[in-house]
Amino acid sequence: MELVTRNYWCPGVTRDVGRYIEGCDLCQRIKNRPEEIVGKLKLSEVPEKLWTYLMVDFITKLPIVAGKDVILVVYNRLFKMTHFVATTEGTSVEGLARLFRNNV
């Protein structure tokens, strides 16, 4: 506002500039906000028992090596241990359950 009023003045200039800024999408995204971010950050809960919090993911579309083209990744958050199990893309749900049981 100060930059505009340094060089230009007319009745209602501050009101007009304020309206323009309120309606400008780019101005609203870039604008620094003086108020605090809503809510407080919370620490994640630390698991107390072994194997109570797991993260499971698949790495797919890999080159075929020894007939396997997918890696099943299982991560244990308590001990920060990761298990990698090679499998194929066509493995059924029952097959994945067996892989999990036998390898993890």
N, C-alpha and C positions, 0 to 999 in steps of 0.2 A: 504494500500500500504506500509506503514511504517513497519508493522509487517513482511511482506514478504521480504522486502529489508534488514531488520536487519540480517536475517539468510541466505538469498540466493541472489546471484547476477549472472547475465549473460547478454550479450548484448540483449536489447529489453525486459527485464523482466517487466518493467512498462507497456509497450505496450501490452504484452501478458496477464498480470493480468487485465488490463483495458478491453481488449476484452472478457476475461472470465466473468467478472462481468457484462458487457453489455448483454451477451448472457444468463446469469443465471436468470431464472424466479423468483426464491426465493429471490435472491439478489435484484432484482428490486422492489419486493413488500415490502421488509423490509427496504430498503435504506432510510435514512433520507434525505429529500429534503430541501436545503437551501432557495429556492425561496418561496415567499408567495403564499398562496392559491388564485386562480384566483377569482375575483369578491368580492363584499362586501356583507355582510349580510344585508337583508332588514327586517324591522319590518313589521309584519302583519298589514293590515289595520284594524282599529277598526270600527266595524259597528256603524252607526249613528242612524239607525232606528230599532225599535223593529221587530224581526222576519225576518230580512233581510239576516242573515247568519245562517243556520241550518245544523246540522250534523245528519244523520239518519242511524241507524244500526239495525241489527237483532241479537238477541241471540237465537240460535236454539238448537235442540236436547236436550231439557230439559225434566225432568220427567213430566208426565201429572198430572196437578193439576187443579181440577175443569174444566176439558175438555180443558185446554190451555197448549200448549207446546212450545210457542215462545214468546219472549218479544221484542216489538218494542221500540227502544230507540231513543228519539228525544232530541237533545241538542241545546240550544239557546246560542250562543257565547257572546252576549251582556250582558245578565244578569247571565250567567253561571247557567242556570236552565236546569234541565233534567227531561223529562217526560218518564215514563215507562208504556207501554200499553201491557197487556197480550192478546195474540191472538193464533190462531192455524196455523200450517204449511200449511194447504190447503186453506188459505184465498186468495181470488182473488184480483186483482188490485183495482177493485171498492170497495171491502170490506176494503182494506187498506186505500183508500182515505177517506172512511166514518170514519174509526177509527181515522185517523189523524184529520179530521175536528171536530169530536165530543169530542176528548180527549185533543187536543193540541190547 
